[in-house]
Amino acid sequence: MEEIYSEAPKTCRIAKARPETISFLLAFSKSYQVATYKNLKFERTLN
């Protein structure tokens, strides 16, 4: 047990996104809708 927990945890580096990626994700999230009908879920993307 001592051998497992004696190491220092490895640090994570933060990924950076380009502005094009952010704008694409925001546009997609605005057009994405989930409709529920009689316990069924339908996912759709409005163009």
VENDA-V793814 format. One record per residue. N is the residue number from 1. RES is the residue in one small letter. PHI is phi in whole degrees, -180 to 180 (none if undefined). NEAR is the number of other ideal C-beta (glycine too) atoms within 8 Angstrom. Layout:
n: [N & N]
res: [RES & RES]
phi: [PHI & PHI]
near: [NEAR & NEAR]
//
This chain:
n: [1 & 2 & 3 & 4 & 5 & 6 & 7 & 8 & 9 & 10 & 11 & 12 & 13 & 14 & 15 & 16 & 17 & 18 & 19 & 20 & 21 & 22 & 23 & 24 & 25 & 26 & 27 & 28 & 29 & 30 & 31 & 32 & 33 & 34 & 35 & 36 & 37 & 38 & 39 & 40 & 41 & 42 & 43 & 44 & 45 & 46 & 47]
res: [m & e & e & i & y & s & e & a & p & k & t & c & r & i & a & k & a & r & p & e & t & i & s & f & l & l & a & f & s & k & s & y & q & v & a & t & y & k & n & l & k & f & e & r & t & l & n]
phi: [none & -63 & -68 & -70 & -95 & -81 & -78 & -73 & -66 & -76 & -86 & -99 & -103 & -83 & -80 & -108 & -103 & -77 & -58 & -65 & -67 & -64 & -67 & -63 & -66 & -67 & -65 & -66 & -67 & -73 & -92 & -85 & -136 & -120 & -110 & -114 & -143 & 49 & 63 & -113 & -112 & -116 & -103 & -145 & -118 & -86 & -99]
near: [4 & 5 & 5 & 6 & 6 & 5 & 5 & 3 & 4 & 4 & 4 & 4 & 4 & 4 & 4 & 4 & 6 & 6 & 6 & 6 & 8 & 9 & 8 & 8 & 8 & 8 & 8 & 9 & 7 & 6 & 9 & 10 & 8 & 8 & 7 & 7 & 5 & 3 & 3 & 6 & 6 & 8 & 7 & 8 & 8 & 6 & 3]
//
